[in-house]
Every structure is written in C-alpha cells, then in structure tokens.
C-alpha cells in the first residue's frame, strides 16, 4: 500500500486549528515588544499560526494519528507531532525548509505546503474540506546546516530547497 502524503482538513479540524492559532498568538496580543515577528500585527501572526497548526494536524492525520490535536504555548518544549519531529510550513511557493540556530539539529523536520493558506470555499456543504496540505519532504536539522543552504541575509538561518529534501516514504 502506498501512503498518500496529502490531507484535507474537515470543517471541525479547521476549527481546532483556529483555536490553536488564537492561543499561540494570545500571549503577544497588542504587545510588539514580546514578539520578534510582530511586523504585520496580531491578525496576520494569528493567521500564520492557524495555517501552521493545520499543517501539524494534517501531517498527524497522514500518519493515522486520529486523536492528535496541535498544542500551543509549549515554546519548543514538545515536538509538533510527538514521536515524529517538527513540522515546517512554507508560505512561499518557491521557498524551502527553514532551519534556524534556535532549532534542534537532532530532530527530523518535515516541510508542508498548501492547505488552509489557499482560500477554498465550495459552498455551505458540511462535508467541505480544505485545500489539501502536502508533505513535500524532510531532513534532519544537522543535514540542513550546510553552507550552501545558509541564508544570504544572516548567519542564523538555513533554507533547504524542495528538491534537496529527502522524499517522503511510500
């Protein structure tokens, strides 16, 4: 049996992600000094958290983890998907897997795209599902830390192109 590395969230799963995204941003509401990524404000930051929580939930569902719910406010003390590793979402269609010096080089990082970042309204049908999230590939953190992937903007971030990632297993 070949595993499918795509998953569309149900309306109820989307709602879980909206709550998680809200909770992830809540400690920073109205206080840019607490959040280094506050450039676009609370609404934009919360939306990003929602989409990323969706990628975590979708990946867990791809693995058959039906009871998984993304956590919030753990500040890297727990894996995004327990027993698997960290899930990274790319909002940039030509982007890649982002790894920073704050990340753990021993962990597995999985890159996800699409999903709730793509507006998909197909009417009021209760069975409506999101645009599928797609798992593009993966890599261990220490494998990301190669000079060829080091950001030209700083020395603390690596960006591994899609085509350099390990393929998702069958």
TAUR-V576253 format. One record per residue. N is the residue number from 1. NEAR is the number of other ideal C-beta (glycine too) atoms within 8 Angstrom. Layout:
# TAUR-V576253
n=<N;N>
near=<NEAR;NEAR>
This chain:
# TAUR-V576253
n=<1;2;3;4;5;6;7;8;9;10;11;12;13;14;15;16;17;18;19;20;21;22;23;24;25;26;27;28;29;30;31;32;33;34;35;36;37;38;39;40;41;42;43;44;45;46;47;48;49;50;51;52;53;54;55;56;57;58;59;60;61;62;63;64;65;66;67;68;69;70;71;72;73;74;75;76;77;78;79;80;81;82;83;84;85;86;87;88;89;90;91;92;93;94;95;96;97;98;99;100;101;102;103;104;105;106;107;108;109;110;111;112;113;114;115;116;117;118;119;120;121;122;123;124;125;126;127;128;129;130;131;132;133;134;135;136;137;138;139;140;141;142;143;144;145;146;147;148;149;150;151;152;153;154;155;156;157;158;159;160;161;162;163;164;165;166;167;168;169;170>
near=<2;4;8;6;7;9;10;10;16;8;9;6;12;12;8;12;16;9;8;15;16;11;9;11;12;8;6;12;7;4;7;6;4;7;9;3;5;11;4;6;7;10;7;8;14;12;9;10;13;14;15;11;15;16;14;12;15;15;16;11;13;12;8;5;8;5;4;10;7;11;7;8;8;7;4;6;4;7;9;9;13;6;4;12;11;11;14;11;12;13;7;5;5;3;9;12;15;10;13;8;5;5;10;7;9;6;11;10;16;13;15;16;10;9;17;12;7;7;3;6;5;5;5;4;6;5;5;9;7;12;9;10;18;10;13;10;12;12;13;10;14;7;7;14;9;8;4;4;13;9;9;3;4;5;4;7;11;12;11;11;8;10;4;8;14;6;5;9;4;3>
